[in-house]
Amino acid sequence: MSRLDPPTYLQHIRDESQRFRDVLADCDPAADVPTCPDWRADDLLWHLGEVQHWWTWMVTHRPKGPDDYPEPERPQGHAALLAFFDEHYAALVDALADAEPTDEAWTWHPEHKNIAFILRRQAHEALIHRRDAELAAHTISPFPVDLAADGVDEVLDVMYGGCPPWGEFAPLPHYIRVEITDADEHVWVQLGRFHGTDPDGIDHDEDDLHVVTDPGVEPDAVISGTAEVLDARIWRRGDGADTHLAGDLAIIDRFRAVIHQPIN
């Protein structure tokens, strides 16, 4: 699976954040966000503004971590929230533009501790919340194919894959190939079990998945669809009605069970 280059991720942050802002500027601030059931439109506006404030601070103070981060206060009223978002969206773009992708920076990921990770993660953060905003406003626009295709890999590998240092992934001999039909790309997923005891003393033992390189075997199942359909479905921002399923449907059901778990 090929990656986008840093300037392309940065441009997507600009474009998706602007679209997010434009949609919410004209949306009823009290409109429900159907993909975030406890939120209204202004809560979504605050959330992405606060996220971008956080990452601006991490980039400009790299490699300091969150212990020194100054929590912002939520502005009161729709206009003030828009102004807060405008300020910190622009600040994030400027900070990332001035940084080198290889620069060390704090991130929550156990392995990827650099600006490149932040660029990629924030492009997808803006894209998915742009879709949330559009759903609240009852208007939908297409995902960029290149970003959505990269997003299929990113959500599976970064948000659902990986393994914290206190746990262990035990792979099983079950593979799914996710085929992105409009980008001529695919992602291989291996199913397994995750177990471990977290820092709060809670034991975990559950189905899990990892993104892997081509294992050189026939997949147990194939899931295919366009980049937008797959990315939105895995993020639970779409119903996946236009995906095509082939192979062992029990394996696909196990995959579904993993992607229906909350993303922390």
N, C-alpha and C positions, 0 to 999 in steps of 0.2 A: 504494500500500500504506500503510494507516494505521499509526501508531505507538501504543504504549501510553503512558500518562502516567507521570511519575516515581513517584508513590505506588503505582501498580499494579506497576511493576517491583520496587519495594522490597518490596511484599507478596509477590510471587512469590519473591524471594530468601529471605524468611523461610520461606515454606511449603515450597519445594523443598529448602532446607538442612535443615529439620527432618525432612522425610520421608527424606532421604538419611541423616541421623544415626540415625533410628529404625530404618531397615532394617539398617544396619551394626551397630547396638548388639546385635542378635540374630543376626547372621550369623557363621558360622565365620570367624575372622580369617584363616585360611589358605585360604579358598575362592578358587578361580580367578575372575578377572574376564574373561569370555569376549570382551568388546569391547576389552580392554586386555591382550593375551596375556602380557605380562611381569609383570603385577601380581597380587597377592593382595588380598583385601578390605581388610586393614590398609594396604596401599600406597595404595589408592584413598582411604581415610579420611585418610591423611597428605597426599595430594596436594591434595585440596580444602581441607583446613585450612591448608596452606601457601599456596595461592593466595589464600585469604581473608585470611590474615595479610599477604601482600604488598600487596593492594589496600587494606586498612585503613591500612597505613602510607602509601601514596600519597595516600589521601584526607586523612588527618590532617596530613600534612606538605606538602600541595599548595602550590605546584606543583613541589616538589623531585622529582628523578628517582631512578632506582635506584642511582646511584653511592654514595649514603649509606645504602642500605637494609641493616639488620642481619639477616643470615641466621639463622633459628631453627634450633635443633637438634631432630632428630626425637626425640620422646619414646619411651621403651622400654615396650612392652606395650600391649595393647588398651585397658585402662582409661585409661592416660595419654594415648593418642591421642584417645580420646573426650573427655577433659577439655580437651585442646588445641583440638579442633574446637569444642567448646561455647564456649570463651572467645573464640575469634577469629571465629566466626560471629556471636556477639552484638556483638562490637566492630565488625565491618564494618557490620552493620545500623545500629548507633548512629551511626557516623561518617557514613554516607550520609544518614541522617535529618537530621543537623545541617548538611549541606552544601546549597548551592543547585545545581540542575542546570547552571546556566550558569557555575559557578565553574571557573576554569582548573585543570587537574590534569594530571600526567604520564600518558600512556598510550602504548602501543607503536604506535598507529595514526598514520600520517603526517599525517592531517588532523584527526581528532576528538580534541581535547585538553581534555576537560571531564568533569564529574561525570556528565552525562547518558550519555556513552558507557560509563562504568564501570557505572552502574546497569543499562543494557541488557545489556551483555556478561556481567555476573555473574549476572543472572537466568537467562540461557541456560547459563552454566557450571554452575550448580546443577542446572538441569533435566536436562541431558544426563548429568551424573555421578550424578544420582538414578536414571536409567535404568540406568547401569552397576552401581550398587549393587543394584538390583532383579534384574538378570540374574545377579549373583553369588549372590544369596540365593534365586533361583528363584521370584520373586514379581513380578508386574507390576501397576502401577496406571496409570490413564489420564493423559495429558498434559492440562493446561488448554488448551482450544481457543484462547483468545486469545494465550497465550504461545507455543504451538506454531506458530500462523499467523505471528506476528511472527518466530519462529525460522526459518521457511523463508526469509524475506527476509534475516534477519541472517546466516545461515550462507552464503548465496550471495553477498551483497553485501560483508560484512566479512571472512569467513574465506576465501572463495575468490576474491572480486572484489578490487577495488582494485589499486594498482600501486605498487611501491616507487620511490623517486626515481631509482634507478640503472637502471630498466627502462622498457620501453614496451609498451603494449597496442595491437596492430594489429587493429581490428575487421574481421570478415567479415560478409557480408550474410546471416547465418543466425540466426534467432530462434526461441526456444522460449518458449511461455507456460506457466507453472506455475500451475494452477488449484487453489485450496484450497476444496474443495467444501462444507465445513461452516462456513466463515467468510465466504463470498461475497467472497473476495479473490483476487488473482492477482499473480504476479511475472513480469516479462518479463526474459529472459536473452538476451544477444547473445554468440555465440561469436566467438573470435578467436585470435590468436597472441601470446604473450608472448616478448619477447627482451630480453637485456641481460646485463651482466657484473656479478656481485655483488661486494661489498667484498673477498671472499676470492679474487677473480680467476677465479671459475668462470663459464663462459658458459652461458646458458640460452636455449633455443628450444623452446617447447612450446605445446600447445593451452591455451587459457585462456578465461575467460568474465567478463563484466561484467553486473551488473544495470542495466537501462536503463528509462526511461519508455516508455510505449506508443509504438512507432515508427510506428503508423498503417498497418501492412501486415499481411497474413495471416502467422501464424507458420508456420515450416517444420514444427513439431511441437508437440503439446500433451501435457503430463504432468499428470494430475489425480488427486486423492486427498484424503483428510481431512488436516487439519493435522498430527495425530500421525503418520500413516503417512508423509507427505512429510518432516517434520522428522527423524524417526528414520531414514528411508532415506538422506537426504542426509548425515546424521552417521554413517552406517554402523552405526546401532544398531537396524536393522530390515531385513527383506528386501525390503520394497516390494511384496510379493505382491498387495496390494490397490490398487496404483496402476493407472491406465488410461493407455495410450499410444496416440497417434494421430499420423498424419502420417509424415514421413520418418524411418524408424527408424535410418538411418545418422547423422543429426544427433543423435538421442537417444544413440547409441553414443558419439559424440564428447563429449557432455555427461557421460555416465557416466565416461568416461576422465578427465575433469577432476576430478570429485568423488571419484574413487578415489585421487587423489594425496594424500599426507600433508598434514595441516594443521600448519604450523609454529607 
